Amino acid sequence: MAAIKVLLAGESWVSNSTHYKGWDFFSSTVFETGEEFIRKAFEKSGIDFTHLPSHLAAEKFPLTMPDLNQYDVVILSDVGANTLLLHPDTWLHGKSVPNRLHLLADWVKDGGALIMCGGYYSFAGIYGAAKYYRTVMEDILPVNIYPFDDRVECPEGFHAEVLLPSHPLVKGMEDQWPLLLGLNELQIKEDAELIAKAGKYPLLAAWDYGKGRSMVWASDIGPHWCTVDFAQWEGYTHLWANAAHWLTRK
């Protein structure tokens, strides 16, 4: 059987710093990514993984159904709606291009698999700036998204509570999970399966959408909300392998 193909869009950033040394100063810029742990989890499970960094996603994220059909699972993680809505041809040249949020909805309805993971530019995000609320993403996902800054910071940490321990998404995972340090606040839909929560907040949820499936993981896939202990835990690898197989029915 061919390997499951996963596309992760997002999980990268550029940071610019100015260093002051008395009268003098200089600037430095670094490019960083946050997909290291999930990449290892998928590759360890024999799953074909492709990362599309945020700064490339605006232009390179699939624009057509045949391009999307190259993948079995699409993950959006810490990349705002504007990146997918504002292709350079639209933003810079005023040209019409396909709406990639609508394309994702049609793709999932026809059998595709979508995951949105938490982060400062997921769901509503910091200052509400991720702006997936009131878009078609709310139709696809098993949660409603709030129209305000939805971050829940928990520096002391919390443990997840598994509500559906027999669900295939948590197969092979222990009852006691390592600490997490935050998530995006979401509202579970009536027909969705809430598999795990953190306090009063949904953490892991999924449902069928047309012929396809979608899932939300409300916390990060790596630091800071997802602790290193969690990301290096064997259950982390189980979670993402389970997700790829259950979502695709393979």
N, C-alpha and C positions, 0 to 999 in steps of 0.2 A: 504494500500500500504506500502511495506517495506521502511524503511528510506533510503535515499541516503547515501552511504558510501564514505567518503572522506579520502584519505591518504595524509598527508603533510610530505614531506621529507626535512630535513634541519632545519633552524632556531634554531641552538644551537651552542655554542662555549665554549671553555675552555680558561681562562685567567690566566696567571702566573705573579706574581709581586714580585720584590725584594725590601724590605724595609730597608733603611739605617738609622741607628741611631748612629751617631758618628762613633766609631770604629766598632760597631756591626751591623749585618744585619740578616734578616730572610726572608724566602720566603713564599708566600701564593698562593693558587690556588683555583679558583672558577669555577663552571659550571653554565652557564646561558642559558636560552631559550627565544625566542622571539615570541612564538605562543599564548600568553595569550589572546590577543584581538580577533584574528580570531577564536580561540577555543570557546570563549564565543559567538561570532556571530553565528557560526554554531550550537552550542548546543541550543541557544535561538530559532533557527529556526527549531529544531527537526531533525537536520542532524547528522548522526553518524560520529564522527571525531576521527581519529587516527593520532598521531604524532610519526614520526620516526626521532629521533635526528641525526644530521650530523655524529657523531662519530659511530653510529650504522648502518647508511645507507649503508656503503661500503659492509657490510656483509649481512644485513637483508633486503635491498630493493629487491622486487620480482625478481626472476631469470627466472620464467616460466610464460607462458600465464595463466594457471589456478590460479597461485598466484596473478597475476595482476587482474584477473577477479573477485576477492573478493571485488574489489573497483569499484565505479562508476566514481570517479574523482580522479586524481593524481595531487598534487601541488608540484612543485619544487620551493623552496624559499631559497636563500642565501646558496646554496650548489653547489659546482663546479662540472664540468663534470668528473674530475678525481675520485671523490668519487664513481660515478656510474660505471666508466670504470675499476677501479682497485679493484676488489674483492680481499680479502686476499688470496684466492687460487691462483690468478694470481700474485699478488704483492710479496707474501712471498714464494710461492711454485712453481711458474712457470707453473701453470696449465691453460688449456683453460676453459673458462666459457662463457656463453651467453653474448653478448653485450647488455646491458640493455637500451641503447639509441635506438638501432634498435628494441628491444622488445617493447619499448614505441611507436615507430612509427607504428609498426604492430598492436598494441593494439588499438591505436586511429583510424587507418584506418579501423579497424573492428568494430568501434562503441564506443571506449573509449573516455574519456574527460580529457584533459590535460591543466593545468594552469602553467605558469611560472610567478613568482612575482619578483620584482626588489630587488636589494641588492648588496653588495660588492662582492658576489660570485654568481651572476646571470648573464645570458647573456654573455657579455665579462668580466665585473667586474673590480675590482681594478687591475691595471697593465695588464689588459687583461687576468688575470689568471684563471677566471672561465671557459674560453675556450670552450664555446658552439658554437662559430662561426666555420664554415666549418665542422660541424657535421650534422647528420641527424635531429637534433633538428631544424635546419633552414628550413627543409622541412615541419615539423609538424606545426611550429608556424606561425602566420600571419605577422611576421616581419622578416627582415634580421638583422643579428647581426654583429656589427663592430668588426674588429680584433685588437682593441686597447682599452685602458682604457676608458670605455664608461660612467663613472659616471658624472652626472651633479649636482653639489652642489649649492643649492639656499638657503643660511641661512636666507635671508630676507623673504623667503616664496613665493609661488605662488598659485593662485587659478586655478583649472581645468576649462576648457571650454568644455561643453558638446555639441558635434556636432550632435548627433543623439538622441535627448531627448525621442523619442518614442521607442527606442530599449529596449527589455525586460531586458537587463543587468542593466539599470539605472532606472527601474520602482520604483516609490516610493521615489526617491531621489530628493532633492531640487535642484534648479538651481545653488544656491550659495553653494559651498562646502568649508569646512574648509581648512586651509592652508596645503600644503605639502612642504617639505624642500629639495627635490631632487628626482632624478630618474636615470634610465639607458637610454642612448640615443639609439634609435632604428630607423630602416627605415621601414615604413609600406609597405606591399606588395600590388600590384595593385588590386588584387581580394579580399583583406581583408576589413572588416568594421572597420573604425576608429571611435570609439564611443566618446572618449574624448581625449583632448590633454592639455598639459601644455606649454604655449608659443608656440614655433614651434615644440615641441617634442610630439610624440605619448605617451599617458598615458594608455589608455584602448582600446584594439583592439581584434577582434575575427574573426574566419572564420570556415567553414566546411572543414574537411580533411578526404576524403573517407567517411565512414559512421559515423565518429565521429566529434568532434569539439575541437578546442583549443582556448585559450585566453591568452593574456598577460596583466598584471598589472605592469607597468614599475617602480612604486615606491615601497617602503617598505610596509609590512603589520603591522608594528609597529615602534616605535621610533628607528633610529632617523628621517629618511626621512618622515615617516608617523607620524604626530604630535599626541600627546595624545588627543587633541581636535577632530581630525579626527577619531581616533580609537574609541572614546567614543560617537561619533555622531551616531544618529539612522540610517543615510544613509549608514554608514559602514556595519551595519548588513544587510540592504537591499541589498547592493552590493554583499555580499558573498552568501546570500540566492538566489538571482537572478542568480548568476553565476552557482551555483550547479544545479538549476532547468533548466536553459536554455541550459547549456552544455549537460545535460543528457536527455533533451526533456521530463522531468517528471514534 
